[in-house]
């Protein structure tokens, strides 16, 4: 998880407006490009971050959420935090084995597939934190 007192953090407090997903994707892309990720890795980061933010917008029932970016020489960390409805992470089913899955429900699965480290911390009525980390060259 990202330590909020670190010096190299970018924090954005955003309204839960789906129109801002493109701004979020551009921000993630710029940071990942600056670190030195290749195009494929940058796309992975952009998709994962937009999926996490889309989850907040769709399910949290809050007006704003916080998005944190932290980076090092060969990695990017992203954390999405809301103080919304939350959920029980153990009840998030693997979409590949959920016969009752309707349209959607792939967000966390996609994030875990694209990123190198993912943690979801959530408690009903106490919000959710989605942490993700991508390391340069890990996919090769």
Secondary structure as UniProt FT lines:
FT   TURN            4..5
FT   STRAND          9..15
FT   HELIX           18..20
FT   HELIX           21..35
FT   HELIX           39..59
FT   STRAND          64..71
FT   STRAND          75..82
FT   HELIX           89..91
FT   TURN            95..96
FT   TURN            99..100
FT   HELIX           107..114
FT   STRAND          117..122
FT   TURN            124..125
FT   STRAND          128..135
FT   TURN            136..139
//
